């Protein structure tokens, strides 16, 4: 296929953006993992009460919603580069605030630091959309799958980097746990610097320019006008609504079941090392296999992959919900499939959402999608505990399965619409 000079330029920019996001994701995911490895330990030490820590964590679960709104607004106004870099630098400041909290032995200050460190996770999620701003013959899902896959590096390296925190703390003369947060701050700061230096030209701003006719006057809309346009775009697109609903439900179910599986296994007197193996397999399902979904979605479309991933997640709930607390093998299979299903829904749902709305409305729609997803996670964190108290782990899996049913029905409807109307846009 012959490519014009413009096509070649866009290809180079897209490749540069993807490489930049991949490098920044590695740096920030290491920072996030290394910080989260000791966060609970430090929090209990500062608060003196596990109950108090649990209550505060439930409250701060809504922090990512605010972070998503702020990053989306910056992205909409100034482009991907500004939004992503600001998110990482905010997290770096949060890590330094956490250092101050440890030195002062102040739990309230540590909460503030934790909220700001949370910007890194939100930014990692938002950064995946940078790979969808410019058109690609291989499709958006392939690029997003690579970004999700590289997060595996952080998940594996983070806990292994944690011991270096003690060395850093001794070198700086600060309390023991401060070294971990200093490492995290460095990771976030360098990630922000990489994005600022190399994400040029900005992919979002470039994609907007590509939709403007030569000589036309560009009328700049305000943020809330864009939010309204984004809401209208979602309302007009069945595929966009399906992507938001399915991604949110998949994330909510995954968080709920993943969080309570270790507790269920403890009731079966499972060794802590065995629980760790089960969770490692879960994380492998979430991240390590993501390129598979990008490859498959490029051939059959995003919607069929999303429907299939929803079925896989449902299967995981059946296996896990019927497993005895001490049946580590069944629970390991269940959690691997849970992560595998989540990955398919997340990767292809993100690509489908971006491909289903106009470029001008994408930041607002993408921010809306992630905000809804984070709200779902916060509600899940609060509601899952109540379900477990009332009916136990099997009931949690059963209730989660009920949430998946509308996603399957909606997905089947989208696929059917495509088959009935050959002129309709492709399902992925």
C-alpha positions as CSV (number, residue, x, y, z in Angstrom):
1,X,0.0,0.0,0.0
2,X,1.4,3.4,-1.0
3,X,1.7,5.9,1.8
4,X,1.9,9.7,1.3
5,X,4.5,11.9,3.0
6,X,1.8,12.9,5.5
7,X,1.0,9.2,6.2
8,X,4.7,8.5,6.8
9,X,4.9,11.5,9.1
10,X,1.9,10.3,11.1
11,X,3.4,6.8,11.3
12,X,6.7,8.2,12.7
13,X,4.8,10.3,15.2
14,X,2.6,7.4,16.3
15,X,5.7,5.2,16.8
16,X,7.5,7.9,18.8
17,X,4.4,8.4,21.0
18,X,4.0,4.6,21.6
19,X,7.7,4.3,22.6
20,X,7.4,7.3,24.9
21,X,4.3,5.9,26.6
22,X,5.9,2.4,27.0
23,X,9.1,3.9,28.7
24,X,7.1,6.2,30.9
25,X,4.7,3.3,31.9
26,X,7.7,1.2,33.0
27,X,9.1,4.0,35.1
28,X,5.7,5.0,36.7
29,X,4.5,1.4,37.2
30,X,7.7,0.6,39.1
31,X,7.2,3.7,41.2
32,X,3.5,2.8,41.9
33,X,4.3,-0.8,42.8
34,X,7.2,0.0,45.0
35,X,5.1,2.5,46.9
36,X,2.1,0.3,47.3
37,X,4.3,-2.6,48.6
38,X,4.8,-0.7,51.9
39,X,1.8,1.7,52.0
40,X,-0.4,-0.5,54.2
41,X,2.5,-1.3,56.6
42,X,3.4,2.4,56.9
43,X,-0.3,3.4,57.3
44,X,-0.9,1.0,60.1
45,X,2.3,2.1,61.8
46,X,1.3,5.8,61.6
47,X,-2.4,5.3,62.4
48,X,-2.0,2.6,65.1
49,X,-5.3,1.0,64.0
50,X,-6.1,-1.3,61.1
51,X,-9.8,-0.3,61.3
52,X,-8.9,3.3,60.9
53,X,-6.8,2.5,57.9
54,X,-9.6,0.5,56.3
55,X,-12.1,3.3,56.8
56,X,-9.8,5.9,55.3
57,X,-8.9,3.7,52.3
58,X,-12.6,3.3,51.5
59,X,-13.1,7.1,51.6
60,X,-10.0,7.8,49.5
61,X,-11.2,5.2,47.0
62,X,-13.0,8.1,45.3
63,X,-9.7,10.1,44.9
64,X,-9.0,8.7,41.4
65,X,-12.4,10.1,40.2
66,X,-11.2,13.6,41.0
67,X,-7.7,12.9,39.6
68,X,-9.3,11.6,36.3
69,X,-11.4,14.8,36.0
70,X,-8.4,17.0,36.5
71,X,-6.1,15.2,34.1
72,X,-8.9,15.0,31.5
73,X,-9.4,18.7,31.7
74,X,-5.7,19.5,31.3
75,X,-5.5,17.0,28.4
76,X,-8.5,18.6,26.7
77,X,-7.1,22.1,27.1
78,X,-3.4,21.5,26.4
79,X,-3.0,18.0,24.9
80,X,-1.8,14.6,26.0
81,X,1.7,15.6,26.9
82,X,0.6,18.2,29.4
83,X,-2.0,15.9,31.0
84,X,0.2,12.9,31.4
85,X,3.2,14.8,32.6
86,X,1.2,16.7,35.1
87,X,-0.2,13.5,36.5
88,X,3.2,11.9,37.0
89,X,4.7,15.0,38.5
90,X,1.8,15.3,40.9
91,X,2.4,11.7,42.0
92,X,6.1,12.6,42.5
93,X,5.1,15.4,44.8
94,X,2.8,13.0,46.6
95,X,5.6,10.6,47.2
96,X,7.7,13.4,48.7
97,X,4.7,14.4,50.9
98,X,4.6,10.7,52.1
99,X,8.3,11.1,53.1
100,X,7.5,14.1,55.1
101,X,4.6,12.3,56.7
102,X,6.9,9.5,57.8
103,X,9.4,11.9,59.2
104,X,6.7,13.8,61.1
105,X,4.9,10.5,62.0
106,X,1.7,12.1,60.8
107,X,-1.1,9.9,59.4
108,X,-3.2,12.8,58.0
109,X,-0.3,14.0,56.0
110,X,0.3,10.5,54.8
111,X,-3.3,10.3,53.5
112,X,-2.7,13.5,51.5
113,X,0.5,12.0,50.1
114,X,-1.3,8.8,49.2
115,X,-4.1,10.7,47.4
116,X,-1.4,12.4,45.3
117,X,0.6,9.3,44.6
118,X,-2.7,7.8,43.3
119,X,-2.4,10.3,40.3
120,X,0.2,7.9,38.9
121,X,-2.3,5.0,38.6
122,X,-4.9,7.3,37.0
123,X,-2.3,8.7,34.6
124,X,-1.2,5.2,33.6
125,X,-4.8,4.4,32.7
126,X,-5.2,7.7,30.8
127,X,-1.9,7.3,29.0
128,X,-3.2,4.3,27.1
129,X,-5.4,6.6,25.1
130,X,-2.4,8.4,23.7
131,X,-1.9,5.3,21.5
132,X,-5.4,5.8,20.0
133,X,-5.2,9.4,18.9
134,X,-3.6,8.8,15.6
135,X,-5.0,6.3,13.1
136,X,-3.2,2.9,12.7
137,X,-3.7,0.2,10.1
138,X,-3.2,-2.5,12.9
139,X,-5.9,-0.9,15.0
140,X,-5.9,0.8,18.4
141,X,-6.3,-2.5,20.4
142,X,-2.8,-3.6,19.4
143,X,-1.1,-0.5,20.7
144,X,-3.2,-0.5,24.0
145,X,-2.3,-4.1,24.5
146,X,1.4,-3.3,24.4
147,X,1.0,-0.5,26.9
148,X,-1.0,-2.8,29.3
149,X,1.6,-5.6,28.7
150,X,4.6,-3.4,29.7
151,X,2.9,-2.8,33.1
152,X,4.0,-6.4,33.8
153,X,7.6,-5.0,34.2
154,X,6.5,-2.7,37.1
155,X,4.4,-5.5,38.7
156,X,7.4,-7.8,38.8
157,X,10.2,-5.2,39.4
158,X,8.5,-3.1,42.0
159,X,8.6,-5.6,44.9
160,X,12.2,-6.5,44.1
161,X,13.2,-2.8,44.1
162,X,11.6,-2.2,47.5
163,X,14.7,-3.5,49.5
164,X,16.7,-0.7,47.9
165,X,14.6,1.7,49.9
166,X,16.4,0.8,53.1
167,X,19.7,1.6,51.4
168,X,18.5,4.9,50.2
169,X,17.1,5.8,53.6
170,X,20.4,5.0,55.3
171,X,22.2,7.1,52.7
172,X,20.0,10.1,53.3
173,X,19.8,9.6,57.0
174,X,16.0,9.4,57.0
175,X,13.6,6.9,58.6
176,X,13.6,3.4,57.0
177,X,10.4,3.5,55.0
178,X,11.2,6.9,53.4
179,X,13.6,5.4,51.0
180,X,10.9,3.5,49.2
181,X,8.9,6.7,48.6
182,X,12.1,8.5,47.4
183,X,12.6,5.8,44.8
184,X,8.9,6.2,43.8
185,X,9.3,10.0,43.5
186,X,12.3,9.5,41.2
187,X,10.4,7.1,39.0
188,X,7.4,9.4,38.7
189,X,9.5,12.5,38.1
190,X,11.6,10.8,35.3
191,X,8.4,9.4,33.7
192,X,7.0,13.0,33.6
193,X,10.3,14.3,32.1
194,X,10.3,11.6,29.4
195,X,6.8,12.4,28.3
196,X,7.6,16.2,28.3
197,X,10.7,15.7,26.2
198,X,9.7,13.1,23.7
199,X,5.9,13.2,23.2
200,X,6.3,15.8,20.5
201,X,4.3,16.7,18.5
202,X,1.3,16.1,20.7
203,X,-0.8,13.2,19.3
204,X,-4.1,14.6,20.4
205,X,-3.5,18.1,19.1
206,X,-2.2,16.6,15.9
207,X,-5.3,14.5,15.5
208,X,-7.5,17.5,16.0
209,X,-5.6,19.5,13.3
210,X,-6.1,16.6,10.9
211,X,-9.9,17.1,11.1
212,X,-9.7,20.8,10.2
213,X,-10.1,21.8,6.5
214,X,-7.3,23.9,5.1
215,X,-8.1,27.6,5.5
216,X,-10.9,26.9,7.9
217,X,-11.3,29.0,11.1
218,X,-10.8,27.0,14.3
219,X,-13.3,27.8,17.0
220,X,-12.0,26.8,20.4
221,X,-14.8,25.2,22.6
222,X,-14.7,25.5,26.3
223,X,-14.1,22.4,28.5
224,X,-17.8,21.9,29.5
225,X,-18.9,22.4,25.9
226,X,-16.6,19.5,25.0
227,X,-18.0,17.5,27.9
228,X,-21.4,18.1,26.5
229,X,-20.2,17.1,23.1
230,X,-18.7,14.0,24.6
231,X,-21.9,13.0,26.3
232,X,-23.8,13.5,23.0
233,X,-21.2,11.4,21.2
234,X,-21.7,8.6,23.7
235,X,-25.4,8.9,23.5
236,X,-25.3,8.7,19.7
237,X,-22.9,5.7,19.7
238,X,-24.2,2.2,20.8
239,X,-20.6,1.0,20.6
240,X,-19.3,3.7,22.9
241,X,-22.0,3.0,25.5
242,X,-21.2,-0.7,25.3
243,X,-17.5,0.0,25.8
244,X,-18.0,2.2,28.9
245,X,-20.5,-0.2,30.5
246,X,-18.5,-3.4,29.9
247,X,-15.2,-1.9,30.9
248,X,-16.7,-0.6,34.1
249,X,-18.4,-3.8,35.0
250,X,-15.4,-5.9,34.2
251,X,-13.1,-3.7,36.4
252,X,-15.7,-3.7,39.2
253,X,-16.1,-7.5,39.2
254,X,-12.3,-8.0,39.0
255,X,-11.5,-5.7,42.0
256,X,-14.3,-7.2,44.1
257,X,-13.3,-10.9,43.6
258,X,-9.5,-10.3,43.6
259,X,-9.7,-8.4,46.9
260,X,-11.6,-11.1,48.8
261,X,-10.0,-14.2,47.4
262,X,-7.0,-14.1,49.8
263,X,-9.5,-13.8,52.7
264,X,-11.4,-16.8,51.4
265,X,-8.2,-18.8,51.1
266,X,-7.1,-17.9,54.7
267,X,-10.3,-19.5,55.9
268,X,-9.0,-22.7,54.3
269,X,-5.7,-22.2,56.2
270,X,-3.8,-21.6,53.0
271,X,-0.2,-20.7,53.5
272,X,0.6,-17.0,52.7
273,X,3.1,-18.1,50.1
274,X,0.4,-20.1,48.3
275,X,-1.9,-17.1,48.3
276,X,1.0,-15.1,46.8
277,X,1.3,-17.7,43.9
278,X,-2.5,-17.5,43.2
279,X,-2.3,-13.7,43.1
280,X,0.8,-13.8,40.8
281,X,-1.1,-16.0,38.4
282,X,-4.0,-13.4,38.5
283,X,-1.6,-10.6,37.6
284,X,-0.1,-12.7,34.8
285,X,-3.6,-13.0,33.4
286,X,-4.2,-9.3,33.7
287,X,-1.0,-8.1,32.0
288,X,1.3,-10.7,30.5
289,X,-1.1,-12.0,27.9
290,X,-2.5,-8.6,26.7
291,X,-0.7,-8.6,23.3
292,X,-2.9,-11.7,22.4
293,X,-6.0,-9.5,22.7
294,X,-4.5,-6.8,20.5
295,X,-3.6,-9.4,17.8
296,X,-7.0,-11.1,17.9
297,X,-9.0,-7.8,17.9
298,X,-7.0,-6.7,14.9
299,X,-8.5,-9.7,13.0
300,X,-12.0,-10.2,14.3
301,X,-12.8,-6.8,15.8
302,X,-13.1,-5.5,19.4
303,X,-16.7,-6.4,20.1
304,X,-16.4,-10.2,19.6
305,X,-13.3,-10.2,21.8
306,X,-15.1,-8.2,24.5
307,X,-18.0,-10.7,24.4
308,X,-15.7,-13.7,24.6
309,X,-13.7,-12.0,27.5
310,X,-17.0,-11.5,29.4
311,X,-17.8,-15.2,29.0
312,X,-14.3,-16.1,30.3
313,X,-14.8,-13.9,33.3
314,X,-18.2,-15.5,33.9
315,X,-16.5,-18.9,33.8
316,X,-13.9,-17.8,36.3
317,X,-16.7,-16.8,38.7
318,X,-18.3,-20.3,38.4
319,X,-15.0,-22.0,39.1
320,X,-14.0,-19.7,42.0
321,X,-17.5,-19.5,43.5
322,X,-17.7,-23.3,43.8
323,X,-14.1,-23.8,45.1
324,X,-13.5,-24.7,48.7
325,X,-11.3,-22.3,50.7
326,X,-8.4,-24.8,50.7
327,X,-8.7,-25.7,47.0
328,X,-5.8,-23.5,45.8
329,X,-5.6,-25.1,42.3
330,X,-9.2,-24.2,41.4
331,X,-8.8,-20.8,42.9
332,X,-5.6,-20.2,40.9
333,X,-7.4,-21.2,37.7
334,X,-10.3,-19.0,38.6
335,X,-8.1,-15.9,39.3
336,X,-6.0,-16.4,36.2
337,X,-9.2,-16.5,34.1
338,X,-10.5,-13.5,36.0
339,X,-7.5,-11.5,35.1
340,X,-7.5,-12.8,31.5
341,X,-11.1,-11.8,31.1
342,X,-10.5,-8.4,32.6
343,X,-7.6,-7.8,30.2
344,X,-9.7,-8.6,27.1
345,X,-12.5,-6.3,28.3
346,X,-10.1,-3.5,29.3
347,X,-7.9,-3.5,26.2
348,X,-10.5,-3.9,23.5
349,X,-13.1,-1.8,25.4
350,X,-10.6,1.1,25.5
351,X,-9.9,0.8,21.8
352,X,-13.5,0.5,20.9
353,X,-14.4,3.6,22.9
354,X,-11.7,5.7,21.2
355,X,-12.7,4.5,17.8
356,X,-16.4,5.2,18.3
357,X,-16.3,8.9,19.1
358,X,-14.9,12.0,17.2
359,X,-11.3,13.0,17.9
360,X,-12.5,16.4,19.4
361,X,-14.7,14.6,22.0
362,X,-12.2,11.9,23.0
363,X,-10.6,13.4,26.1
364,X,-14.0,14.2,27.7
365,X,-15.4,10.7,26.8
366,X,-12.2,8.9,27.9
367,X,-12.2,10.8,31.1
368,X,-15.9,10.0,31.7
369,X,-15.2,6.3,31.1
370,X,-12.4,6.1,33.6
371,X,-14.2,8.2,36.2
372,X,-17.2,5.8,36.0
373,X,-14.8,2.9,36.2
374,X,-13.2,4.3,39.4
375,X,-16.5,5.0,41.0
376,X,-17.5,1.4,40.3
377,X,-14.3,0.3,42.0
378,X,-14.9,2.4,45.0
379,X,-18.5,1.1,45.3
380,X,-17.2,-2.4,44.9
381,X,-14.7,-2.0,47.7
382,X,-17.5,-0.9,50.0
383,X,-20.2,-3.3,48.8
384,X,-18.2,-6.5,48.4
385,X,-17.4,-6.7,52.1
386,X,-21.1,-6.5,52.9
387,X,-21.9,-9.3,50.4
388,X,-19.2,-11.5,51.9
389,X,-20.4,-10.9,55.4
390,X,-24.0,-11.8,54.5
391,X,-23.5,-14.7,52.1
392,X,-19.8,-15.5,51.9
393,X,-17.4,-15.7,49.0
394,X,-19.7,-17.9,46.8
395,X,-22.4,-15.2,47.0
396,X,-19.8,-12.6,46.0
397,X,-19.1,-14.6,42.8
398,X,-22.8,-15.1,42.1
399,X,-23.6,-11.4,42.5
400,X,-20.6,-10.5,40.3
401,X,-21.9,-13.0,37.7
402,X,-25.3,-11.2,37.6
403,X,-23.5,-8.0,36.7
404,X,-22.0,-9.6,33.7
405,X,-25.4,-10.6,32.2
406,X,-26.3,-7.2,30.8
407,X,-22.8,-6.9,29.2
408,X,-23.4,-10.2,27.3
409,X,-26.9,-9.1,26.2
410,X,-25.6,-5.7,25.1
411,X,-22.6,-7.3,23.2
412,X,-24.8,-9.7,21.4
413,X,-27.0,-6.8,20.4
414,X,-24.1,-4.9,18.9
415,X,-22.9,-7.9,17.0
416,X,-26.4,-8.6,15.7
417,X,-26.8,-5.0,14.5
418,X,-23.6,-5.3,12.5
419,X,-24.9,-8.5,10.8
420,X,-28.3,-7.0,10.0
421,X,-26.8,-3.8,8.6
422,X,-23.7,-4.6,6.5
423,X,-23.2,-0.9,5.8
424,X,-22.7,-0.2,9.5
425,X,-19.3,0.5,11.0
426,X,-17.2,-2.5,11.8
427,X,-17.9,-4.0,15.3
428,X,-14.3,-3.3,16.4
